[in-house]
């Protein structure tokens, strides 16, 4: 959309000053035009997409959008991580503000709530400061529900909209386009974003702003205890003298089968601790969960135990490993290794 001053200037070329509507009326007209433009269906021919954060997850998610024909502008603090997407045809922005100025929809998936605040809300550097009226922010970082509500309010004050849409499914889900997406915000806007979401996975509407984050935190609580159960079962089977690979194959079709087993069972046996999801980020997520539990007056001892075990990995300098590295904490506790 052109600026309001441009609209006034254009009208003055064709109408006497006395016939030009007052500024309040023009402001209403301009916002109506912006809303109308924003309501256009999202498709490659008329939707410019910006993406902030091209790490393990973001890089694959971006690739799906490029392959679908969307014009994409990307930003990442470590520029080399964005290079594969630039090679695919994406444009590189120097900061989130500049990225948003040339985008209709801006996605972000970064590390920590402080990063989210900086890349979206910083008054000079952040994406919202550069987004035009009618623009959309979609934060896919696992972050604090209260921050999602704050971003939504800030976006509304600029005649923009914000959706919190954290994801689950790890690096494989990102690569395969099978992520679970937990969306919070205006349901109509979530539906409007479906052409983009469906390229990345399945969107699940969870309620107003912040509810997407609450759903993802509940997801992380479920995963945390499942991971503890998985590695404890592996340690027990090993100590009992079972062939652990055969054991995992046997339980995969029974009641103990799980996504965690499917994603990480073989990786654990191969000592493959490459991150599909970083320990550091999982510690962050579980910390947010514990904070929200305190706010709610909830006691979740399984969550607290899992957080402590993952924190021990971080203390051993293993924070940049994948979450399947939890086996290392249980090996240390029991003075065993699966290799032995």
C-alpha positions in Angstrom: 0.0 0.0 0.0 1.2 3.5 -0.7 1.4 6.0 2.2 -1.4 8.3 3.3 0.6 11.3 2.2 0.9 9.8 -1.3 -2.8 9.4 -1.5 -3.4 13.0 -0.5 -0.9 14.2 -3.1 -2.5 12.1 -5.8 -6.0 13.5 -5.1 -4.7 17.1 -5.1 -3.6 16.6 -8.8 -7.2 16.0 -9.9 -9.5 17.8 -7.4 -9.6 21.4 -5.9 -8.4 21.5 -2.3 -11.9 22.2 -1.1 -13.2 18.9 -2.6 -10.5 16.7 -1.0 -11.9 14.8 2.0 -10.6 15.7 5.4 -7.6 13.8 6.8 -9.7 11.7 9.2 -11.9 10.5 6.3 -8.8 9.9 4.2 -7.3 7.9 7.0 -10.4 5.8 7.2 -10.3 5.3 3.4 -6.6 4.4 3.4 -7.1 1.8 6.2 -10.0 0.4 4.4 -7.9 0.0 1.2 -5.1 -1.6 3.3 -7.6 -4.0 4.8 -9.0 -4.9 1.4 -5.6 -5.5 0.0 -4.6 -7.6 3.1 -7.7 -9.7 2.5 -6.5 -10.9 -0.9 -6.1 -14.7 -1.0 -2.5 -15.8 -0.1 -0.8 -17.3 -3.2 2.6 -17.0 -4.8 1.5 -14.4 -7.3 0.5 -11.8 -4.8 2.1 -12.6 -1.4 5.6 -11.6 -0.5 7.0 -13.7 2.4 9.7 -12.8 4.8 11.4 -15.3 7.1 13.6 -14.6 10.2 15.6 -17.5 11.4 17.1 -20.1 9.0 18.5 -22.7 11.4 17.9 -26.4 11.6 14.1 -26.0 11.4 13.7 -22.7 9.5 15.9 -23.6 6.6 13.8 -26.6 5.6 10.5 -24.8 6.2 11.7 -21.9 4.0 12.7 -24.3 1.2 9.1 -25.6 1.0 7.8 -22.0 0.4 10.5 -21.3 -2.3 9.7 -24.6 -4.0 6.0 -23.6 -4.0 6.8 -20.4 -5.9 6.7 -17.8 -3.2 9.0 -14.8 -3.4 11.0 -15.1 -0.2 13.2 -12.6 1.7 15.3 -14.1 4.6 17.3 -12.8 7.5 19.6 -14.7 9.9 22.1 -13.3 12.3 24.6 -15.9 11.0 24.5 -15.0 7.3 26.1 -18.3 6.2 23.1 -20.2 7.5 20.9 -18.3 5.0 23.2 -18.9 2.0 21.5 -22.2 0.9 18.2 -20.4 0.6 19.8 -17.5 -1.2 21.2 -20.1 -3.7 17.6 -21.3 -4.2 16.5 -17.8 -5.1 15.6 -16.1 -1.8 16.7 -12.5 -1.2 18.8 -11.6 1.8 17.8 -8.7 4.1 20.2 -6.9 6.4 17.8 -6.7 9.3 14.2 -7.7 10.3 13.0 -4.1 9.7 14.1 -4.1 6.0 12.8 -7.7 5.6 9.3 -6.7 6.8 9.2 -3.6 4.6 9.3 -5.8 1.6 7.0 -8.6 2.9 3.2 -9.1 3.4 3.7 -12.0 5.8 6.7 -12.3 8.1 7.5 -15.6 9.8 10.0 -16.0 12.6 11.5 -19.0 14.3 14.4 -18.1 16.5 16.0 -19.3 19.8 14.7 -17.6 22.9 11.9 -15.2 24.0 14.5 -12.4 24.1 15.4 -13.1 20.5 11.7 -12.9 19.6 11.3 -9.6 21.3 14.3 -8.2 19.5 13.5 -9.4 16.0 9.8 -8.5 16.1 9.4 -5.6 18.6 12.6 -3.6 18.6 11.4 0.0 17.7 14.0 0.5 15.0 15.4 -3.0 14.2 12.3 -5.1 14.6 10.0 -6.5 11.9 6.9 -4.8 13.2 8.5 -1.3 12.7 8.9 -2.1 9.0 5.6 -3.9 8.4 3.0 -2.0 6.4 -0.6 -1.7 7.4 -2.4 -5.0 6.9 0.7 -7.1 7.3 0.9 -10.4 9.2 3.4 -11.6 11.8 3.7 -15.4 12.4 6.0 -16.4 15.3 6.8 -20.1 15.2 9.3 -20.0 18.0 8.4 -21.8 21.2 8.1 -18.8 23.5 6.2 -17.3 26.4 2.4 -17.1 26.0 2.4 -13.6 27.6 4.9 -12.4 24.9 2.6 -13.7 22.2 -0.2 -11.6 23.6 2.1 -8.6 23.8 3.1 -9.0 20.1 -0.5 -9.3 19.1 -1.4 -6.1 20.9 1.5 -4.3 19.3 0.6 -5.5 15.9 -3.0 -4.5 16.3 -1.9 -0.9 17.2 -0.2 -0.8 13.8 -3.2 -2.1 11.9 -1.4 -5.4 11.5 -2.1 -8.9 12.9 0.0 -11.5 14.7 -0.4 -15.3 15.1 1.6 -17.4 17.5 2.3 -20.8 15.7 5.0 -22.9 17.3 5.7 -26.3 15.8 6.5 -29.8 16.8 8.1 -32.6 14.7 11.8 -31.8 14.8 14.1 -31.6 11.8 12.5 -34.6 10.0 9.0 -33.0 10.3 10.5 -29.7 8.9 12.2 -31.5 6.0 9.1 -33.7 5.2 6.5 -30.9 5.6 4.8 -32.9 8.3 5.1 -30.6 11.3 2.3 -30.1 13.8 1.5 -26.4 14.0 -0.2 -25.0 17.1 -1.9 -21.7 16.1 -3.2 -18.9 18.4 -4.8 -15.7 17.4 -7.7 -14.6 15.1 -9.1 -17.9 13.6 -10.0 -16.2 10.3 -6.4 -15.1 9.9 -5.2 -18.6 10.7 -7.5 -20.0 8.0 -6.2 -17.3 5.6 -2.6 -18.4 6.2 -3.5 -22.1 5.4 -1.9 -22.0 1.9 1.5 -21.3 3.7 0.9 -23.6 6.7 0.0 -26.6 4.6 3.4 -26.5 2.9 5.0 -27.0 6.3 2.5 -29.4 8.0 -0.9 -29.5 9.6 -2.2 -26.4 11.4 -4.3 -26.9 14.6 -6.2 -23.8 15.8 -5.9 -23.7 19.6 -7.7 -20.4 20.5 -6.8 -16.7 20.9 -3.4 -15.2 21.1 -1.1 -17.1 23.4 -3.0 -20.4 23.2 -0.7 -21.7 20.4 2.2 -21.3 22.9 0.3 -23.0 25.7 -0.4 -25.9 23.4 3.2 -26.2 22.4 4.4 -26.1 26.0 1.9 -28.9 26.9 3.4 -30.8 23.9 6.9 -30.3 25.4 5.8 -31.6 28.8 4.5 -34.7 27.1 7.7 -35.2 25.1 9.9 -34.7 28.1 8.5 -37.5 30.1 8.3 -39.8 27.0 12.0 -39.2 26.4 12.9 -40.1 30.0 10.8 -43.3 29.6 12.5 -44.2 26.4 16.1 -43.8 27.6 15.3 -45.5 30.9 13.9 -48.5 29.0 17.0 -48.6 26.8 19.3 -48.5 29.8 17.3 -51.2 31.6 17.3 -53.5 28.4 21.1 -53.0 28.1 21.8 -53.8 31.7 19.5 -56.9 31.4 21.6 -58.2 28.6 19.1 -57.8 25.9 19.9 -56.9 22.3 18.7 -53.3 22.5 18.1 -52.9 18.8 15.8 -56.0 18.9 14.1 -54.7 22.0 13.3 -51.4 20.4 12.0 -53.1 17.3 9.8 -55.4 19.5 8.2 -52.6 21.5 7.7 -50.3 18.5 4.4 -52.0 17.5 3.1 -52.3 21.0 1.8 -49.9 23.6 5.3 -48.5 24.2 5.6 -47.4 20.6 5.9 -43.6 20.2 7.0 -40.8 17.9 10.0 -40.4 20.2 11.0 -44.0 19.7 10.5 -43.7 15.9 12.5 -40.5 15.6 15.3 -41.2 18.1 15.6 -44.9 18.9 18.0 -45.7 16.1 19.8 -42.5 16.5 20.5 -43.3 20.2 21.9 -46.7 19.2 24.1 -45.2 16.5 25.4 -42.5 19.0 24.0 -40.0 16.5 23.4 -36.9 18.6 23.1 -34.4 15.8 20.4 -31.9 16.7 17.0 -32.2 15.3 16.1 -30.1 18.3 18.9 -28.6 20.5 19.2 -29.6 24.2 19.7 -25.9 24.9 16.4 -25.0 23.4 14.6 -27.9 25.2 16.0 -26.7 28.5 14.6 -23.2 27.6 11.2 -24.7 26.8 11.0 -26.8 29.9 12.0 -23.7 32.0 9.1 -21.8 30.5 6.8 -24.7 31.3 7.9 -24.7 34.9 7.4 -20.9 35.1 3.8 -21.3 33.8 3.2 -24.2 36.2 4.2 -21.9 39.0 1.8 -19.2 37.7 -1.0 -21.8 37.6 -0.2 -23.5 40.9 0.5 -26.8 39.2 2.9 -29.5 40.5 4.2 -31.6 37.6 7.1 -33.7 39.1 7.8 -35.6 35.8 8.4 -32.3 34.1 10.7 -31.1 36.9 12.7 -34.3 36.7 13.1 -34.1 33.0 14.2 -30.5 33.1 16.9 -31.4 35.7 18.2 -34.3 33.6 18.4 -32.1 30.5 20.0 -29.3 32.5 22.7 -31.8 33.5 23.5 -32.3 29.8 23.9 -28.5 29.4 26.2 -28.5 32.5 28.4 -31.1 30.8 28.8 -28.9 27.7 26.3 -30.9 25.7 23.7 -28.2 25.1 24.3 -28.2 21.3 23.5 -31.9 21.0 20.0 -33.2 20.1 17.5 -34.1 22.7 18.2 -37.8 22.1 21.5 -37.1 24.0 19.5 -37.6 27.2 20.9 -41.2 27.1 24.2 -39.7 28.1 22.7 -38.4 31.4 21.3 -41.8 32.3 24.5 -43.6 31.3 26.5 -41.3 33.7 24.0 -41.9 36.5 24.4 -45.6 36.2 28.0 -45.8 35.2 27.2 -47.7 32.0 27.5 -47.1 28.3 25.6 -48.7 25.5 28.9 -49.3 23.7 30.1 -51.6 26.5 
